[in-house]
Amino acid sequence: MVRFKSRYVLFEIIYPLTEEVDMSGLSSNDIKLLFHKYTPTEVTPKVIMTDLKKIIQLYFGDVGLGHSTSMFQLKYFSNKTSTGIIRCSREDCGYIISGLTLMTKLGAQKNMIVNVIKVSGTMKKIEEFAIKWSKDNLKQIINEKENRLFEQRILSITRKENEK
């Protein structure tokens, strides 16, 4: 008996700015926070599945859609973190990854980018990576803010000393 082998794809949704913003005084983490927003509640797993199927059919035709949707499931999606996990067959994982990167809208939500973060063979490993990835991003943001506060304290101390 043959076992069906699957892959798990971790992705995030990024929302680029629609208006022009002066980013000269912003740090890399501030810019990262501008692009990472909550996904509206109108974007449900069902909307993601139907829009991804439409994209795959548009770019790869009926054959691509038939291949890619044989084991296609959305295992997890969080509107708060804008991240999700899709399960697909090992042979047709390329269709799903390509479809995700070609998406520019979900339902009524336009002007968005889907970033594929990692592909793994087990759900456990992709969940562990997602948790580690989120923690690393938070640590990076927190460390930069602490460094900025430290720099501001040092600057205020040196200014006070220079005024004396």
C-alpha positions in Angstrom: 0.0 0.0 0.0 1.3 3.4 -1.0 1.3 6.2 1.5 0.4 9.7 0.4 3.2 12.1 1.3 2.4 15.7 2.0 4.1 19.0 2.5 3.1 21.9 4.9 3.5 25.5 3.6 3.8 28.3 6.2 2.9 31.7 4.8 2.2 35.2 6.0 0.2 38.0 4.5 1.8 41.4 4.2 0.0 44.7 3.5 2.1 47.3 1.7 1.3 50.9 2.2 -1.1 52.5 -0.3 -0.1 56.1 0.4 3.4 57.5 0.3 5.1 57.7 3.7 8.5 59.3 4.5 10.5 56.4 5.8 13.8 58.2 6.2 13.6 58.4 10.0 12.2 55.0 10.6 14.1 51.9 11.6 13.9 48.6 9.8 11.6 47.2 12.6 9.3 50.2 12.3 9.0 49.6 8.6 8.3 45.9 9.3 5.5 46.9 11.7 4.0 49.1 9.1 3.6 46.2 6.7 2.4 43.6 9.2 -1.2 44.3 10.1 -4.2 42.4 11.3 -6.0 40.6 8.5 -9.7 41.7 8.3 -12.3 39.3 9.6 -13.8 39.1 6.2 -10.8 37.0 5.2 -11.7 33.5 6.3 -10.1 30.1 5.5 -12.9 29.5 3.0 -12.0 32.8 1.2 -8.3 31.9 1.1 -9.1 28.5 -0.3 -11.4 29.7 -3.1 -9.1 32.6 -4.1 -6.1 30.4 -4.2 -8.0 27.9 -6.4 -9.0 30.7 -8.7 -5.4 31.9 -9.0 -4.1 28.3 -9.7 -6.7 27.8 -12.3 -6.0 31.2 -13.9 -2.2 30.6 -14.2 -2.0 26.8 -14.5 -5.4 25.8 -16.0 -7.6 22.9 -15.1 -4.7 20.4 -15.1 -2.8 22.5 -12.5 -5.9 22.9 -10.4 -6.7 19.2 -10.5 -3.1 18.3 -9.6 -2.8 20.8 -6.8 -6.1 20.3 -5.0 -5.8 16.5 -4.5 -4.6 16.9 -0.9 -5.1 20.7 -0.5 -6.2 21.8 3.0 -5.8 25.0 5.0 -4.8 23.6 8.4 -4.4 26.9 10.2 -5.0 30.6 9.7 -4.8 33.5 12.2 -6.2 36.9 11.4 -4.3 38.4 14.2 -0.9 37.3 13.0 -1.8 37.0 9.3 -0.1 33.6 9.1 -1.4 30.3 7.9 -0.4 26.7 7.1 -1.5 24.8 4.0 -1.2 21.1 3.5 -0.6 19.9 0.0 0.8 16.8 -1.8 4.5 16.5 -2.1 4.5 16.3 -5.9 2.3 19.3 -6.5 3.6 21.6 -3.8 5.0 24.0 -6.5 1.5 24.8 -7.7 0.5 25.9 -4.2 3.7 28.0 -3.6 3.4 29.7 -7.0 -0.3 30.4 -6.4 0.4 31.9 -3.1 3.1 34.2 -4.4 0.8 35.3 -7.3 -2.0 36.3 -5.0 -2.7 40.1 -4.8 -6.1 40.1 -3.2 -8.3 38.0 -0.9 -12.0 38.6 -1.3 -12.5 42.4 -1.0 -9.1 42.9 0.5 -6.8 44.2 -2.2 -3.1 45.3 -2.2 -1.5 42.5 -0.3 1.4 40.2 -0.7 1.6 36.6 0.4 5.1 35.6 1.6 5.9 31.9 1.7 8.1 31.4 4.7 8.9 27.7 4.9 7.9 24.3 3.5 8.2 21.2 5.7 7.3 17.6 5.7 5.5 17.4 9.0 3.0 19.6 10.8 5.0 19.4 14.0 8.1 20.9 12.5 6.2 23.7 10.7 4.4 24.6 13.9 7.7 24.7 15.8 9.3 26.8 13.1 6.3 29.2 13.1 6.6 29.7 16.9 10.4 30.2 16.7 10.0 32.6 13.8 7.4 34.7 15.6 9.5 34.8 18.8 12.6 35.9 16.8 10.7 38.7 15.1 9.4 39.9 18.5 12.8 39.7 20.1 14.3 41.7 17.2 11.6 44.4 17.6 11.9 44.6 21.4 15.8 44.7 21.3 15.8 47.6 18.8 13.3 49.6 20.9 15.4 48.9 24.1 18.6 50.0 22.2 16.9 53.2 21.1 15.8 54.0 24.6 19.3 53.4 25.8 20.7 55.7 23.1 18.2 58.4 24.1 19.2 58.1 27.7 22.9 58.4 26.9 22.3 61.4 24.6 20.3 63.2 27.3 23.1 62.5 29.8 25.8 63.8 27.5 23.7 66.9 26.7 23.3 67.7 30.4 27.0 67.3 30.9 27.8 69.5 27.9 25.5 72.2 29.3 27.4 72.3 32.6 
